[in-house]
Amino acid sequence: MASKRKQDQTEQLRRRIVAFHRVKGRDLRAHPANARRHPAVQREAFAAMMARIGQAGVLMAYRDPEAPDKLTLYDGHLRSEDFAEAVWDVAETDLTPDEAAEMLLSFDLVGAMAEYHAGALASLRDRAGDVHEALRERVEDLIGHVESSEQNVGFDTAGESRGNLADRFLVAPFSVLDARQGWWQDRKRAWLALGIRSELGRGGVLACDTPPHGPSVTQNADGTLNYKPPRGRRPNAIPGGAAMPLDRGWHG
């Protein structure tokens, strides 16, 4: 029954490609609603890959009633932009504008939902050879993230699996977080817009430096600081160095 149902679903899939063309990149129309932006590092990595591999895939397009004289892309914008004089293989589909918008939205996002196997990813890295440095760094970060997730599968007191880090936490711990991912960069920009600058810390002074406090603050041999409190308060020795003093006024 399951096999027949799968066969029926396969037979029901519509073939939407109606023609193939050879078109220069500059003669293709970018989708007006394309939300993806391509930073310089991505363009450099892509150019390096193209120089080694060449053309190995088709661009996807449709005829938009608002611009019927040109094929409108829903996949392949970077190729058409950065290699505008190159002649590309383009698959023309009979998608409607709404269907093309759905493909533009979903194509890469659905692919990004895939999970990785660390061993298989490392094998691909080794076989790929001399890829662009930025791409190799992202691969190494991804392998580290996947390995950490696989190693942190735990079990509760009943012996049931608690799942990996991705299952147990909304955001991965910072030790395995790829901070260059778009969603994290968006969050960081939102923090900066609010004036939050975590890298400044609480004064930026280490225990080994001369603390910017009054003469009543002394440093112990083990690196801790002693803050002489106002009358009536107990002394405060903070292991590990420069924490905020009891009296905020000492910072000016």
C-alpha positions in Angstrom: 0.0 0.0 0.0 2.8 2.4 1.0 4.7 1.6 -2.2 1.6 2.2 -4.4 0.9 5.5 -2.6 4.5 6.7 -3.2 4.1 5.7 -6.9 0.9 7.6 -7.2 2.5 10.7 -5.7 5.4 10.5 -8.1 3.1 10.2 -11.1 1.2 13.3 -9.9 4.3 15.5 -9.9 4.0 18.0 -12.6 6.9 18.6 -15.0 7.2 22.4 -14.9 10.3 22.9 -17.1 9.1 23.8 -20.6 12.3 24.8 -22.4 16.0 25.2 -22.1 17.9 28.3 -23.3 21.4 29.6 -23.6 21.3 33.2 -22.3 23.9 35.8 -21.2 23.8 36.7 -17.6 23.1 40.4 -18.4 20.1 39.5 -20.4 18.3 37.8 -17.5 16.0 39.6 -15.2 16.6 39.5 -11.5 13.4 38.7 -9.5 12.2 42.0 -8.1 11.4 40.4 -4.7 14.7 38.6 -4.3 15.6 38.9 -0.6 19.1 37.5 -0.7 22.1 39.7 -0.5 25.6 38.5 -1.4 28.5 39.9 0.7 32.0 40.2 -0.7 33.3 37.1 1.0 30.6 35.0 -0.6 31.3 36.4 -4.0 35.0 35.7 -3.6 34.4 32.1 -2.6 31.9 31.6 -5.4 34.3 33.1 -8.0 37.1 30.7 -6.8 34.7 27.8 -7.1 33.6 28.8 -10.6 37.3 29.2 -11.7 38.0 25.6 -10.6 34.8 23.9 -11.6 33.1 26.1 -14.3 29.4 25.8 -15.2 27.9 22.7 -13.7 24.3 23.7 -13.1 21.4 25.4 -14.7 19.7 28.7 -13.7 16.0 28.6 -13.0 13.6 31.1 -14.5 10.0 31.8 -15.6 8.1 34.3 -17.7 6.7 37.2 -15.7 3.6 38.8 -17.3 4.9 42.1 -16.2 8.2 41.6 -18.1 7.5 38.9 -20.7 10.5 39.9 -23.0 13.0 38.5 -20.5 13.3 35.4 -18.4 13.0 36.3 -14.7 15.2 34.3 -12.3 14.2 32.6 -9.1 17.5 30.8 -8.7 20.9 31.9 -10.1 21.1 35.6 -9.3 24.7 35.6 -8.2 25.8 33.7 -11.3 24.0 36.1 -13.6 25.3 39.2 -11.7 29.0 38.3 -11.3 29.4 36.6 -14.6 27.1 38.9 -16.7 28.9 38.2 -20.0 28.9 34.4 -19.6 26.4 32.4 -21.5 24.3 30.3 -19.1 22.1 27.3 -19.4 18.7 28.4 -18.2 15.6 26.2 -17.5 12.4 28.0 -18.3 9.4 26.9 -16.3 5.7 27.7 -16.6 5.4 28.9 -13.0 3.0 31.6 -12.2 4.3 34.7 -10.4 3.0 33.4 -7.0 4.6 30.0 -7.6 7.9 31.6 -8.5 7.7 33.7 -5.3 7.1 30.5 -3.3 10.2 28.9 -5.0 12.3 32.0 -4.4 11.3 31.9 -0.7 11.5 28.2 -0.1 14.3 26.9 -2.4 17.3 27.7 -0.1 15.4 27.7 3.2 14.2 24.1 2.7 17.7 23.0 1.8 19.0 24.7 4.9 16.7 22.5 7.1 18.9 19.5 6.3 21.2 18.1 9.1 24.8 17.1 8.6 26.8 14.0 9.6 30.2 15.1 10.9 32.1 12.1 9.4 30.6 12.5 6.0 31.1 16.3 6.0 34.8 15.8 7.0 35.2 13.3 4.1 33.7 15.8 1.7 36.1 18.4 3.0 39.1 16.2 2.3 37.9 15.2 -1.2 37.1 18.8 -2.2 40.7 19.9 -2.0 41.8 23.5 -2.0 38.6 25.4 -1.5 38.3 29.1 -0.7 39.6 29.9 2.8 36.3 31.4 4.0 34.4 28.3 2.8 36.9 26.0 4.6 36.5 28.0 7.8 32.7 27.6 7.6 33.1 23.9 7.0 35.4 23.5 10.0 33.0 25.5 12.2 30.1 23.3 11.0 32.0 20.1 11.6 32.8 21.3 15.2 29.2 22.2 15.8 27.9 18.8 14.5 30.5 16.8 16.5 29.7 18.7 19.7 26.0 18.1 19.2 26.6 14.4 18.6 28.8 14.1 21.7 26.3 15.9 23.9 23.5 13.4 23.5 22.5 12.5 27.0 20.0 10.4 28.9 17.6 11.2 31.7 17.3 9.1 34.9 14.8 6.8 33.2 17.4 6.0 30.5 15.5 7.9 27.8 17.5 9.9 25.4 17.3 13.7 26.0 18.4 14.3 22.4 21.3 16.4 21.1 22.0 20.1 21.6 19.8 21.1 18.7 16.8 19.3 20.3 17.5 20.4 23.9 18.3 24.1 23.4 16.7 26.8 21.2 20.2 28.3 20.5 23.4 26.2 20.7 25.9 27.0 23.4 28.4 29.6 22.5 31.2 27.0 22.4 29.6 25.4 19.3 27.8 28.5 17.9 28.7 29.7 14.4 28.6 33.4 15.1 28.8 34.2 11.4 25.4 32.8 10.6 22.9 35.4 9.3 20.4 35.0 12.1 23.1 35.6 14.7 24.4 38.6 12.9 20.9 40.0 12.7 20.5 39.6 16.5 23.9 41.2 17.1 22.9 44.2 14.9 19.7 44.6 16.9 21.8 44.6 20.2 24.1 47.3 18.8 21.2 49.4 17.7 20.1 49.4 21.4 23.5 50.5 22.5 24.5 47.1 23.9 28.3 46.5 23.5 29.2 43.4 25.4 32.8 43.5 24.3 33.3 46.6 26.6 32.7 44.6 29.7 32.6 46.3 33.1 35.5 48.6 32.7 37.9 46.5 30.7 40.5 46.2 33.5 42.2 42.9 34.3 43.4 42.0 37.8 47.0 42.3 36.6 46.5 46.0 35.5 46.5 49.0 37.8 42.9 49.2 38.8 41.2 52.6 38.1 40.0 52.8 41.7 40.8 54.9 44.7 43.9 54.2 46.9 41.7 52.1 49.2 41.6 49.3 46.6 44.6 46.9 47.0 45.6 43.8 45.1 46.5 40.5 46.8 49.3 38.2 45.7 46.8 35.7 44.3 45.3 38.3 42.0 42.2 39.1 44.0 41.2 42.7 44.7 40.3 44.1 48.1 37.9 46.9 48.2 37.9 48.9 51.4 34.2 49.6 52.0 32.6 52.7 53.5 32.2 52.5 57.3 29.8 49.8 58.3 30.3 47.5 55.3 32.3 44.3 55.1 35.4 44.0 52.9 34.9 42.4 49.5 37.7 40.2 48.1 36.7 38.9 44.6 38.5 35.8 43.4 39.7 36.0 39.8 40.2 39.8 39.6 38.3 42.9 38.7 34.7 42.7 39.4 32.5 45.8 40.0 33.3 47.5 43.3 30.7 47.7 46.0 30.6 51.5 45.7 29.8 52.4 42.1 31.0 55.9 42.9 34.6 54.7 42.7 34.3 54.5 38.9 33.6 58.2 38.7 
